[in-house]
């Protein structure tokens, strides 16, 4: 029953992990940008699976991504999975308010109810701080050995009225294009919601939700992309296999099969009209 409502096969995002658009001139970057922007958000350490901890300002930190042929650097405070929930909430409200225009005006209490309808609540000030981190974040993309450069933001503008508890945001049009429509974001939030206390579970749910039906996963790649490189590999191996088993028990995955040392094939139920493609993540 859970899978019928929120299963990974309901997602419609184009897989950003398949390098269909080769690194090249600016027009090639433009053609594949939306799908790869979704991958940068969901399949990298931009929104790390680590515990939040201190948040010093970071300048030009190189991200671990699945974006072929590119060097991607981040400037801003460290972002985590709670920040990703807040960001996805802004994207969903923008779709509901203005469609792909990306503008949204909302009360912070409404955003907390959207993100945690039955569980723990975010303190509004904590949520506001998350929005300011998102607004100040800057992403620098370099391709073709520095010949093609792009700078991207997640939120173009943010206004907060603390007395009224109201915020107004403008989500980047590039991000709106990457997530396609409100139902896509709704399903993504729904598949992450059961794991609110598990940052790696939420990160992995986002990764698997928008990849192909079968993914051949290299555990060292998962460790790198999730930002958990400080965790010893034996401990991470247990963590990853436990998360995948939880997804299998909940019906979010159809099967898990070994594929060699520290490699697994994770298969989710195939959506109607979807090809049973397989992706190697390494």
C-alpha positions as CSV (number, residue, x, y, z in Angstrom):
1,X,0.0,0.0,0.0
2,X,2.8,2.4,0.9
3,X,4.5,1.7,-2.5
4,X,1.3,2.4,-4.4
5,X,1.2,5.9,-2.9
6,X,4.8,6.9,-2.7
7,X,6.9,4.3,-4.6
8,X,10.1,5.3,-6.4
9,X,8.5,4.2,-9.7
10,X,6.1,7.1,-9.5
11,X,8.9,9.6,-10.0
12,X,9.2,11.2,-13.4
13,X,12.6,13.0,-13.2
14,X,15.0,12.4,-16.0
15,X,18.0,10.6,-14.6
16,X,20.8,13.2,-14.3
17,X,23.4,10.4,-13.8
18,X,23.3,9.3,-17.4
19,X,25.8,11.6,-19.3
20,X,23.7,12.1,-22.4
21,X,24.9,15.7,-22.8
22,X,28.7,15.5,-23.2
23,X,30.9,18.2,-21.8
24,X,31.3,20.8,-24.5
25,X,30.4,24.3,-25.6
26,X,27.8,26.5,-23.9
27,X,24.9,25.2,-26.0
28,X,25.6,21.6,-25.0
29,X,25.7,22.7,-21.3
30,X,22.3,24.4,-21.8
31,X,20.7,21.4,-23.4
32,X,21.4,19.0,-20.5
33,X,21.3,21.5,-17.7
34,X,17.9,20.8,-16.1
35,X,18.5,17.1,-15.7
36,X,22.0,17.6,-14.4
37,X,20.8,20.3,-12.0
38,X,18.4,17.8,-10.5
39,X,21.3,15.4,-10.1
40,X,23.5,18.1,-8.5
41,X,20.7,18.6,-5.9
42,X,19.8,14.9,-5.2
43,X,22.9,12.9,-6.1
44,X,25.9,14.8,-4.7
45,X,27.2,16.1,-1.4
46,X,25.7,19.6,-2.0
47,X,23.1,18.6,0.6
48,X,25.3,16.4,2.7
49,X,24.0,13.3,4.7
50,X,26.3,14.3,7.6
51,X,25.1,15.6,10.9
52,X,24.8,19.4,10.7
53,X,27.4,20.4,13.3
54,X,29.1,23.8,13.0
55,X,28.3,25.7,9.8
56,X,31.4,27.8,8.9
57,X,31.3,29.8,5.7
58,X,32.8,27.7,2.9
59,X,34.5,29.3,-0.1
60,X,35.0,27.4,-3.4
61,X,34.6,23.9,-1.9
62,X,34.8,21.3,-4.7
63,X,31.7,19.0,-4.6
64,X,31.5,15.3,-5.3
65,X,29.0,14.9,-8.1
66,X,27.9,12.7,-11.0
67,X,28.3,15.6,-13.5
68,X,30.8,14.3,-16.1
69,X,33.6,16.6,-17.3
70,X,32.8,19.4,-14.9
71,X,34.4,20.9,-11.7
72,X,31.7,22.2,-9.4
73,X,32.4,24.4,-6.5
74,X,30.2,25.6,-3.6
75,X,30.3,28.9,-1.7
76,X,28.1,29.4,1.4
77,X,27.3,27.7,4.7
78,X,27.3,23.9,4.7
79,X,23.9,22.5,3.7
80,X,22.4,19.3,5.0
81,X,19.2,17.1,4.5
82,X,17.1,19.4,6.6
83,X,18.0,22.3,4.3
84,X,17.1,20.1,1.3
85,X,13.6,19.5,2.8
86,X,13.2,23.2,3.3
87,X,14.3,23.8,-0.3
88,X,12.0,21.2,-1.7
89,X,9.1,22.8,0.3
90,X,9.9,26.1,-1.3
91,X,9.9,24.6,-4.8
92,X,6.6,22.8,-4.2
93,X,5.0,26.0,-2.9
94,X,6.3,27.9,-5.9
95,X,4.8,25.4,-8.3
96,X,1.5,25.7,-6.4
97,X,1.5,29.5,-6.3
98,X,2.9,30.5,-9.7
99,X,3.8,27.4,-11.6
100,X,7.2,27.5,-13.3
101,X,7.6,31.3,-12.6
102,X,9.2,30.1,-9.3
103,X,7.7,32.8,-6.9
104,X,6.1,31.8,-3.6
105,X,4.7,33.7,-0.6
106,X,4.0,31.6,2.5
107,X,3.8,31.6,6.3
108,X,6.6,29.7,7.9
109,X,4.1,27.7,9.9
110,X,2.6,26.5,6.6
111,X,6.0,25.4,5.4
112,X,6.6,23.4,8.6
113,X,3.3,21.7,8.3
114,X,4.1,20.8,4.7
115,X,7.5,19.2,5.7
116,X,6.4,17.5,8.9
117,X,2.6,17.0,8.7
118,X,2.6,14.4,11.5
119,X,6.0,14.4,13.0
120,X,8.2,16.8,14.9
121,X,8.0,20.5,13.9
122,X,10.8,22.8,12.8
123,X,11.1,25.8,15.0
124,X,10.3,28.7,12.7
125,X,13.6,30.5,13.5
126,X,15.4,27.3,12.6
127,X,13.6,27.1,9.4
128,X,14.2,30.8,8.6
129,X,18.0,30.2,9.1
130,X,17.8,27.3,6.7
131,X,16.1,29.6,4.1
132,X,18.9,32.2,4.5
133,X,21.5,29.5,4.0
134,X,19.8,28.5,0.8
135,X,19.5,32.1,-0.4
136,X,23.2,32.8,0.2
137,X,24.4,29.5,-1.5
138,X,26.3,29.9,-4.8
139,X,27.3,27.2,-7.2
140,X,30.1,27.6,-9.7
141,X,30.3,25.2,-12.6
142,X,33.4,24.9,-14.8
143,X,33.5,22.8,-18.0
144,X,36.0,22.4,-20.9
145,X,39.0,23.0,-18.7
146,X,37.7,26.5,-17.7
147,X,36.4,27.5,-21.1
148,X,32.8,27.3,-20.1
149,X,31.8,28.8,-16.8
150,X,28.4,29.1,-15.1
151,X,27.3,30.5,-11.7
152,X,23.9,29.2,-10.3
153,X,21.8,29.9,-7.2
154,X,19.1,27.9,-5.6
155,X,17.0,30.9,-4.4
156,X,17.4,34.1,-6.4
157,X,15.7,36.3,-3.7
158,X,14.4,35.8,-0.2
159,X,12.3,38.2,1.9
160,X,11.3,37.5,5.6
161,X,8.8,39.5,7.6
162,X,9.6,38.2,11.1
163,X,6.8,40.1,12.8
164,X,4.2,38.5,10.5
165,X,6.1,35.2,10.1
166,X,5.8,35.5,6.3
167,X,8.4,34.7,3.7
168,X,8.6,35.4,0.0
169,X,11.0,33.5,-2.3
170,X,12.0,33.4,-5.9
171,X,13.3,29.9,-6.8
172,X,15.8,29.7,-9.6
173,X,14.0,29.1,-13.0
174,X,16.6,26.5,-13.7
175,X,15.6,24.5,-10.6
176,X,11.9,24.8,-11.5
177,X,12.7,23.3,-14.9
178,X,14.7,20.5,-13.3
179,X,11.8,19.4,-11.1
180,X,9.2,19.7,-13.9
181,X,5.9,19.9,-11.9
182,X,4.4,19.9,-8.4
183,X,3.5,16.2,-8.3
184,X,7.2,15.3,-8.8
185,X,8.2,17.3,-5.8
186,X,5.3,16.0,-3.7
187,X,6.3,12.4,-4.4
188,X,9.9,13.2,-3.6
189,X,9.0,14.7,-0.3
190,X,6.7,11.8,0.5
191,X,9.3,9.1,-0.2
192,X,11.8,11.0,2.1
193,X,9.2,11.7,4.9
194,X,9.3,8.3,6.7
195,X,13.0,8.8,7.3
196,X,13.0,12.2,9.0
197,X,15.6,11.2,11.6
198,X,17.9,9.4,9.1
199,X,19.9,11.8,7.0
200,X,21.5,9.1,4.9
201,X,18.2,7.4,4.4
202,X,16.7,10.6,3.0
203,X,19.7,11.2,0.8
204,X,19.6,7.7,-0.6
205,X,15.8,8.0,-1.2
206,X,16.4,11.1,-3.3
207,X,19.1,9.4,-5.3
208,X,17.1,6.3,-6.1
209,X,13.9,8.1,-6.7
210,X,15.2,9.8,-9.9
211,X,17.5,7.2,-11.3
212,X,16.7,4.3,-13.6
213,X,14.8,1.2,-12.5
214,X,18.0,-0.7,-11.8
215,X,21.1,0.9,-10.3
216,X,24.4,-0.9,-9.9
217,X,25.7,0.9,-6.8
218,X,29.3,1.1,-5.8
219,X,29.4,1.6,-2.0
220,X,32.5,3.7,-2.1
221,X,30.8,6.0,-4.6
222,X,27.7,6.3,-2.3
223,X,30.1,7.2,0.6
224,X,31.7,9.9,-1.5
225,X,28.6,11.4,-3.0
226,X,26.7,11.4,0.3
227,X,29.5,13.4,2.0
228,X,30.2,10.6,4.6
229,X,33.9,10.2,3.7
230,X,34.9,10.6,7.4
231,X,33.0,7.4,8.3
232,X,35.2,4.3,8.0
233,X,34.2,2.1,5.1
234,X,33.2,-0.9,7.2
235,X,30.8,1.2,9.2
236,X,29.4,2.9,6.0
237,X,29.0,-0.5,4.4
238,X,26.7,-1.6,7.2
239,X,24.8,1.8,7.1
240,X,24.2,1.5,3.3
241,X,23.1,-2.1,3.3
242,X,20.8,-1.4,6.3
243,X,19.2,1.5,4.5
244,X,18.6,-0.5,1.3
245,X,17.1,-3.3,3.3
246,X,14.7,-0.8,4.9
247,X,13.7,0.3,1.5
248,X,13.1,-3.3,0.4
249,X,11.0,-4.0,3.6
250,X,8.8,-1.0,2.8
251,X,8.3,-2.0,-0.8
252,X,10.2,1.0,-2.1
253,X,12.7,-1.4,-3.8
254,X,11.7,-4.7,-5.5
255,X,15.0,-6.5,-5.1
256,X,18.7,-6.1,-4.0
257,X,21.3,-8.4,-5.5
258,X,25.1,-8.6,-4.9
259,X,27.2,-7.6,-7.9
260,X,30.8,-8.0,-6.7
261,X,32.9,-6.7,-3.8
262,X,31.1,-3.6,-2.3
263,X,28.7,-3.5,-5.3
264,X,24.9,-4.1,-5.3
265,X,22.2,-3.9,-7.8
266,X,19.1,-2.1,-6.4
267,X,15.9,-2.6,-8.4
268,X,12.7,-0.7,-7.9
269,X,9.4,-1.6,-9.5
270,X,9.2,-0.4,-13.1
271,X,6.6,2.3,-13.8
272,X,4.2,1.9,-16.7
273,X,5.9,2.7,-20.0
274,X,9.4,2.8,-18.4
275,X,12.3,0.8,-19.8
276,X,14.2,-1.4,-17.4
277,X,17.5,0.5,-17.8
278,X,20.5,-0.1,-15.6
279,X,22.9,2.5,-14.3
280,X,26.4,1.9,-13.0
281,X,27.2,4.4,-10.3
282,X,30.9,4.3,-9.5
